[in-house]
Amino acid sequence: MKHEPQGIVSHYLHTQVKEGALLQFTGPSGKFTFSEADAESVVLIAGGVGITPMMSVVRYLTDRSWKKDIFLLFSCKDRVSIIFREELEYLQKRYANLHVTISLSQENSPAEGIYLSGRITKEVLNARVPDITSHRIHICGPVPMIDAVKQILSELNVPKENVRVELFPAPAPPKKTPVPPLGATSSTDTAAVVTFVKSNKKALLTPDKSILEASEEVGVNIDYSCRVGTCGICKTKLLTGSVTMAVEDALDDDDRARHIILACQAKATGPVAVDA
């Protein structure tokens, strides 16, 4: 594994884990996937290590000789930083329906084949992806890159329902702060109370605090991974009350019908109870 000094996982593995250590992993999760039945074409836009899930899609589709267009736009610093470089160059030559563009943000060399200097811009998307509003689009990479690409897609009038996003990496868990007693006053006057029924515990839930954050403060274990509403690991049943969620990407209609919420996104201004 490549060591990224600012990376949460790779830095930990390189600096803390020793040979023979026992590690526990969870399997893949979330809905950031694409198969032949999902759309007539796909645009994959990746930044840095965000190429990883995109390569899974490319391999899946090319292994099955999918005939529809696959547009892959990959942004990284320079040629040395390109992950899967040899494989991408090979697949580009072998499959005529795979259109690869690699933008190098820290190189000023002239455009050559699949390589461009600079970042992925509106002009690049217009030139490399014909009729971009008609395609399914997947984006994965650092948050600033995702925000920039989403803004470009909005300016190009791409329908929001055509866009899927996977954040990479997820934000770190918040720092723990002292938990005031449930009967305390002051700034907690506007707080609601969340009841964790299985654990027989309660916590204050201020308007800006998620149920997952409240659970961590009182020692209730709710599994999680992304903390941004896309993986679905923190799905929890809402027993009473109502919540709002800024992101619900990991929920489907069946989940909503069964009152399943995402603990990392769920916030409330009134009393709620969850099955945790």
Buried (B, 14 or more C-beta within 10 A) or exposed (E): EEEBEEBEEBEEBBEEEEEEEEEEEEEEBBEBBBEEEEBEBBBBBBBBBBBBBBBBBBEBBBEEEBEEBBBBBBBBEEEEBBBBBEEBBEBBEEBEBBBBBBBBBEBEEEEEEBBBBBBBBBEBBEEBBEEBEBBBBBBBBBBEBBEBBBEBBEEEEBEEEBBBBBBBBBEEEEEEEEBBEEEEEEEBEEBBBBBBBEBEBBBBBBEEBBBBBBBBBBEBEBEBBBBBBBBBBBBBBBEEBEBEBEBBBBBEEEBEEEBBBBBBBBBBBEBBBBEB
